[in-house]
């Protein structure tokens, strides 16, 4: 703290920017905590998934969990950055129909992930069968109330009026 800050008792916020910045530059820092809980130490795997594996594979499966083994204490000299740890497991979620194809594409997916990271960060892929997000209860839309007969007196063409009347009757039956 500077002498002026100590006298006033105020602390100036570090890293504050008085300018506009692209949202994309802040996303990795904002999502690091949330994705870290799911095991995504490398959050870029999610953001770049389509680029890493290609559009065809990305449509079939999405990454949901990544587990990397911890670096051993004897591998890291004191005061240095931890080395890249290899041998992780990636869990992909795919539909039942796509899971067999993903099973056959595992070697290609592993190769592309290793090429992206530059080392064999992921050595095993597990497939979780499911559709989108897991949820115990799916939100349902409320049942529509009784359908009132629309006022068709302002429709001048008798053919259109009859078609609208039949459409309203068919809709009322579906309720």
C-alpha positions in Angstrom: 0.0 0.0 0.0 1.1 3.5 -0.6 1.4 6.1 2.1 -1.7 7.9 0.8 -3.8 4.7 0.9 -2.6 4.0 4.5 -3.7 7.4 5.6 -7.1 7.3 4.0 -7.7 3.7 5.1 -9.0 2.8 1.7 -7.7 -0.1 -0.4 -7.7 0.3 -4.1 -9.1 -2.7 -6.0 -6.3 -4.5 -7.8 -6.7 -5.3 -11.5 -9.6 -3.0 -12.1 -9.9 -1.9 -15.7 -11.5 1.3 -16.7 -12.2 0.2 -20.2 -14.4 -2.2 -22.1 -13.1 -5.7 -22.8 -14.3 -8.7 -24.7 -16.4 -11.2 -22.7 -14.4 -14.0 -24.2 -11.2 -12.8 -22.5 -12.9 -13.1 -19.0 -14.7 -16.4 -19.5 -11.8 -18.8 -18.7 -11.2 -17.1 -15.4 -14.9 -17.1 -14.6 -15.5 -20.7 -15.5 -12.4 -22.1 -13.9 -13.9 -22.7 -10.5 -17.2 -24.3 -11.9 -15.4 -26.5 -14.4 -12.7 -27.4 -11.9 -15.4 -29.1 -9.7 -16.2 -31.4 -12.6 -12.6 -32.2 -13.0 -11.9 -30.0 -16.0 -8.5 -28.6 -15.0 -8.1 -27.7 -18.7 -11.3 -25.8 -19.3 -10.3 -25.2 -22.9 -11.2 -28.8 -23.6 -14.9 -27.9 -23.3 -14.7 -24.6 -25.2 -12.7 -26.1 -28.0 -14.3 -29.5 -28.1 -15.7 -29.1 -31.6 -12.3 -27.9 -32.9 -10.4 -30.7 -31.2 -12.5 -33.7 -32.3 -14.3 -32.3 -35.3 -17.9 -31.5 -35.9 -19.0 -35.0 -36.7 -17.8 -36.4 -33.3 -18.8 -33.3 -31.4 -22.4 -33.9 -32.5 -22.3 -37.4 -31.1 -20.8 -36.8 -27.7 -20.0 -34.1 -25.2 -17.4 -34.1 -22.4 -18.9 -34.3 -18.9 -16.0 -35.1 -16.6 -12.2 -35.2 -16.7 -10.0 -36.8 -14.1 -6.3 -36.2 -14.2 -4.0 -38.0 -11.7 -2.1 -35.8 -9.3 1.6 -35.2 -9.8 3.8 -37.1 -7.4 5.7 -34.9 -4.9 9.1 -36.3 -6.0 8.4 -35.3 -9.6 8.1 -31.6 -8.8 11.2 -29.8 -7.6 10.6 -27.2 -4.9 9.5 -23.8 -6.3 8.7 -24.9 -9.8 5.5 -25.4 -11.7 3.9 -28.9 -11.6 4.8 -31.0 -14.7 2.1 -32.1 -17.2 0.4 -35.1 -15.8 -0.5 -37.9 -18.2 -2.9 -40.8 -17.8 -6.3 -39.0 -17.3 -9.8 -40.3 -17.9 -12.4 -38.4 -19.9 -16.1 -39.2 -19.6 -18.2 -38.5 -22.6 -22.0 -38.4 -22.7 -23.6 -39.8 -25.8 -27.1 -41.0 -26.8 -27.7 -44.7 -26.8 -27.6 -44.7 -30.6 -24.3 -42.9 -30.8 -22.5 -44.7 -28.0 -21.5 -47.6 -30.2 -20.0 -45.3 -32.8 -18.1 -43.4 -30.1 -16.8 -46.7 -28.8 -15.3 -47.3 -32.2 -14.0 -43.8 -32.5 -12.1 -43.8 -29.2 -8.6 -44.2 -30.7 -9.3 -41.2 -33.0 -10.6 -39.1 -30.2 -7.6 -39.9 -28.0 -5.2 -39.0 -30.8 -6.9 -35.7 -31.4 -6.9 -34.8 -27.6 -3.3 -35.8 -27.3 -2.4 -33.7 -30.3 -4.3 -30.7 -28.8 -2.6 -30.9 -25.4 0.8 -31.9 -26.8 1.2 -34.8 -24.4 -1.0 -37.8 -23.5 -3.1 -36.0 -20.9 -6.0 -38.4 -21.5 -5.3 -42.1 -22.0 -8.8 -43.5 -21.3 -12.3 -42.6 -22.4 -15.5 -43.7 -20.7 -18.9 -43.4 -22.2 -21.9 -42.3 -20.2 -25.2 -43.0 -21.9 -27.7 -40.3 -21.7 -29.3 -37.3 -23.4 -28.2 -33.8 -22.6 -28.4 -32.8 -18.9 -29.5 -35.2 -16.3 -32.6 -34.3 -14.4 -34.8 -36.2 -12.1 -38.0 -34.3 -13.1 -38.4 -32.8 -16.5 -40.3 -29.5 -16.6 -43.7 -30.0 -18.2 -45.7 -27.2 -19.7 -49.0 -26.7 -17.9 -52.1 -28.3 -19.4 -54.0 -25.8 -21.5 -57.3 -24.7 -20.2 -60.6 -25.0 -22.1 -60.4 -23.6 -25.6 -63.1 -21.0 -26.4 -64.6 -20.9 -29.8 -62.9 -18.0 -31.7 -65.0 -15.2 -33.1 -64.9 -15.8 -36.9 -67.5 -13.2 -37.8 -64.8 -10.8 -39.2 -63.6 -13.4 -41.7 -65.4 -12.7 -45.0 -64.3 -15.6 -47.1 -66.5 -18.6 -46.3 -63.9 -21.2 -47.2 -61.3 -19.7 -44.8 -63.9 -19.3 -42.1 -64.8 -23.0 -42.4 -61.1 -24.0 -42.4 -60.5 -22.0 -39.2 -63.6 -23.5 -37.6 -62.3 -27.0 -38.3 -58.8 -26.1 -37.1 -60.3 -24.8 -33.8 -62.4 -28.0 -33.4 -59.4 -30.2 -34.0 -57.3 -28.3 -31.5 -60.1 -28.5 -28.9 -60.1 -32.3 -29.3 -56.4 -32.5 -28.5 -56.8 -30.9 -25.1 
